[in-house]
Amino acid sequence: MLAADNLNNYALSMLDLGKPDQAKNEWEAAVDLAPSHWQSVANQTMFLWRMGELDDEEAYRRLSELETQGDASDESVDVLV
């Protein structure tokens, strides 16, 4: 999961630097590498939703699915959904 953590952090840095396309690519790589890495899934979902690439229903579905993943603590996911 360390690689997914690194990619997720790098994506956040790219977003802070005004490079949303690079951030999008890094989140895609993180989620491809570790589909159960809830931080990457959550950040990617919120990013795509804010960019208008996901509708409300799909964003909610993705975030709700995190509740069933072993990596996510209940408290963390409850804040998202």
C-alpha positions as CSV (number, residue, x, y, z in Angstrom):
1,M,0.0,0.0,0.0
2,L,3.0,2.3,0.4
3,A,3.1,2.9,-3.4
4,A,-0.6,3.8,-3.5
5,D,0.0,6.2,-0.5
6,N,2.9,7.8,-2.4
7,L,0.9,8.2,-5.6
8,N,-2.1,9.6,-3.7
9,N,0.1,12.1,-1.9
10,Y,1.8,13.0,-5.2
11,A,-1.6,13.6,-6.8
12,L,-2.6,15.9,-4.0
13,S,0.7,17.8,-4.5
14,M,0.0,18.1,-8.3
15,L,-3.4,19.4,-7.6
16,D,-2.0,22.0,-5.1
17,L,0.5,23.1,-7.8
18,G,-2.3,23.7,-10.3
19,K,-1.7,20.5,-12.4
20,P,-5.1,18.7,-12.3
21,D,-4.3,16.5,-15.4
22,Q,-1.2,15.1,-13.6
23,A,-3.2,14.7,-10.4
24,K,-5.8,12.7,-12.3
25,N,-3.2,10.4,-13.8
26,E,-1.6,9.8,-10.4
27,W,-4.9,8.9,-8.8
28,E,-5.7,6.6,-11.7
29,A,-2.3,4.8,-11.2
30,A,-2.9,4.6,-7.4
31,V,-6.4,3.1,-7.8
32,D,-5.2,0.7,-10.5
33,L,-2.3,-0.4,-8.3
34,A,-4.4,-0.8,-5.1
35,P,-8.2,-0.7,-5.7
36,S,-8.8,-1.1,-2.0
37,H,-6.7,1.9,-1.0
38,W,-9.6,4.0,0.3
39,Q,-7.7,7.3,0.5
40,S,-6.9,7.2,-3.2
41,V,-10.4,6.1,-4.2
42,A,-12.0,8.8,-2.0
43,N,-9.7,11.5,-3.3
44,Q,-10.1,10.4,-6.9
45,T,-13.8,10.2,-6.6
46,M,-14.1,13.7,-5.1
47,F,-11.8,15.2,-7.7
48,L,-13.7,13.6,-10.6
49,W,-17.0,14.7,-9.1
50,R,-15.8,18.3,-8.7
51,M,-14.5,18.3,-12.3
52,G,-18.0,17.2,-13.5
53,E,-16.7,13.8,-14.6
54,L,-18.9,11.9,-12.1
55,D,-22.5,12.6,-11.3
56,D,-23.8,12.6,-7.7
57,E,-25.1,9.1,-7.9
58,E,-21.8,7.6,-9.1
59,A,-19.8,9.5,-6.6
60,Y,-22.0,8.4,-3.8
61,R,-21.9,4.8,-5.0
62,R,-18.1,4.8,-5.0
63,L,-17.8,6.4,-1.6
64,S,-20.5,4.0,-0.2
65,E,-18.5,1.0,-1.5
66,L,-15.6,2.0,0.7
67,E,-17.5,0.9,3.7
68,T,-17.2,-2.7,2.7
69,Q,-13.4,-2.5,2.1
70,G,-11.2,-3.8,4.8
71,D,-8.7,-0.9,4.7
72,A,-11.1,1.8,5.6
73,S,-12.0,2.4,9.2
74,D,-15.7,3.0,9.9
75,E,-15.1,6.5,11.2
76,S,-13.1,7.5,8.2
77,V,-15.7,6.4,5.7
78,D,-18.7,7.7,7.7
79,V,-17.2,11.2,7.3
80,L,-17.2,10.8,3.6
81,V,-20.7,9.4,3.0
